[in-house]
Amino acid sequence: MAKSKSLVIIIHEEKCTGCRICQLICSSIYKQRFCPAEAFIQINDAYELTPKITFLDDCILCGQCAKHCLYGALELKEVEE
């Protein structure tokens, strides 16, 4: 029996610069506007040197945020289930 494969997004917070490109891509695709606050990925960098990256429950893990991350903070990886 063949194993199915799925995509996961691996977070490397130490590489995140807080540029918010991931949030802009997400909100553009799913909300049709550039609004980081409406993205399904959130970057919290208040009072921290390393931003905290979280995905909201509505995120479908499409991977567009990882594909557009310029700094390698988000990595798209295929895993066998």
C-alpha distance (Angstrom), angle and dihedral (degrees) to the residues before:
residue distance angle dihedral
M1 . . .
A2 3.80 . .
K3 3.77 117.6 .
S4 3.77 116.8 -125.7
K5 3.78 120.5 -125.2
S6 3.76 128.7 -142.6
L7 3.77 136.0 -178.7
V8 3.79 124.0 -112.3
I9 3.78 129.6 -175.3
I10 3.78 114.2 -132.5
I11 3.79 115.4 -156.0
H12 3.82 121.8 -141.8
E13 3.80 100.0 -176.7
E14 3.80 92.8 177.3
K15 3.84 88.0 67.6
C16 3.81 95.5 49.3
T17 3.80 115.2 110.1
G18 3.80 95.4 -176.2
C19 3.82 92.7 -114.7
R20 3.84 91.0 142.3
I21 3.80 95.2 -143.9
C22 3.81 87.4 133.4
Q23 3.80 90.6 56.3
L24 3.79 93.1 46.8
I25 3.82 92.0 51.0
C26 3.81 91.9 47.6
S27 3.79 96.0 47.3
S28 3.81 91.1 44.2
I29 3.81 92.9 53.4
Y30 3.80 99.1 41.0
K31 3.82 104.2 26.7
Q32 3.84 99.4 28.7
R33 3.81 91.8 -127.0
F34 3.77 138.9 80.9
C35 3.81 102.1 -108.8
P36 3.83 118.0 134.9
A37 3.81 91.3 -163.3
E38 3.82 89.7 62.9
A39 3.82 96.2 50.1
F40 3.80 122.7 110.3
I41 3.80 88.6 -129.2
Q42 3.79 118.4 65.9
I43 3.79 129.0 -160.3
N44 3.79 115.9 -159.0
D45 3.77 111.9 -170.7
A46 3.78 100.9 152.0
Y47 3.82 109.4 137.9
E48 3.81 92.7 -12.9
L49 3.79 132.4 108.9
T50 3.80 90.6 -151.2
P51 3.82 114.7 47.2
K52 3.81 118.4 -128.5
I53 3.82 112.6 -126.2
T54 3.80 119.7 -155.9
F55 3.79 134.7 169.6
L56 3.79 120.3 -139.8
D57 3.80 121.2 -128.7
D58 3.83 91.2 -105.8
C59 3.82 91.8 61.7
I60 3.82 111.3 115.9
L61 3.83 93.5 -164.9
C62 3.80 93.2 -119.0
G63 3.82 89.1 159.3
Q64 3.81 98.1 -133.4
C65 3.80 90.3 124.6
A66 3.81 90.7 55.7
K67 3.80 93.4 44.5
H68 3.81 90.3 55.4
C69 3.82 99.1 40.2
L70 3.81 106.0 118.5
Y71 3.80 95.6 -166.1
G72 3.81 103.6 47.5
A73 3.79 94.6 -112.3
L74 3.80 89.7 130.5
E75 3.79 120.4 45.8
L76 3.79 124.7 -171.0
K77 3.78 111.4 -145.3
E78 3.79 133.0 178.5
V79 3.81 114.6 -136.6
E80 3.79 132.8 -176.2
E81 3.77 117.3 -120.2
